[in-house]
Structure formats: C-alpha cells, structure tokens
C-alpha cells in the first residue's frame, strides 16, 4: 500500500499548496463506519453523501483546504485502516 501513496504524493507535489483537495471514499452504509471516516475532517469541510442504488454502500465526498501533500497522505493512511472503506 505504501507504493500507492508514494505515487499519489509524487502527483500532488506538482500542485501549489495550500489548496482545496477533493477526497472520495466508498464504505458500508452504517453510521459507525461513516462517522469514522468523517472524523478525520474539520467541521468546515464540505461533505456530501450518496447512497448506492441498493443502499448497501455510501460514497463520502469531502472538499477540504489542505496545507500540504503530507497532510493529504496522512488522512488517506488513517482512513485506510477503517474496515470496508475504499479510497477513490
């Protein structure tokens, strides 16, 4: 999994920071899992939820002002530890 983050880090370093970054995750549609994902973001973050057609999953889209690339990678690494969550 480290290689995935290294590739993302290289791509993001070409951009100027701070900037608004768009995160997207898919997770099981249960309150506990969704709350664990959202807990990694600030109250000022713009968060949207979209249920899958069957309602079994929910996508969590977050726009947040990020100060640097390392902060983005840190969030992805922390969310990756939550069971059932897929980062897009």
ABEGO torsion letter per residue (X at the ends): XAAAAAAAAAAAAABBOBBBBBBBBBBBBBAAAAAAAAAABBAABBBBBBBBAAGABBBBBBBBBBABAAAAAAAAAAAAABBGBBBX
